[in-house]
Amino acid sequence: MHAARLSRSPRLKRVHEMLRDGTERSTLEIITGARVCAVNACIAELRANGAEIACRQVRDPATGGRLWLYRMVRSVPPSVQGEGMS
């Protein structure tokens, strides 16, 4: 997989900023809050940039369906966040 660099990707920056506080968020919350489509791809790219992101699956009490929840354990290192910036 070719991962985008956080420093050059507004899409990844939005997801990173949303997860940065360590709050657990669902796929739908990330889709609507960060305006992205492929949350799993964004998570994989953030991990490739050095972030540690926990993921777990739970049952939605309302529908019985599956929910994926993501929580940032460790942010992308500052040296990678500002890569290529002056």
Buried (B, 14 or more C-beta within 10 A) or exposed (E): EEBBBBBEBEBBBBBBEBBEEEEBBBBEBBBEBBEBEEBEBBBBBBBBBBBEBEBEEEEEEEEEEEBBBBBBEEBBEEEBBEBEEE
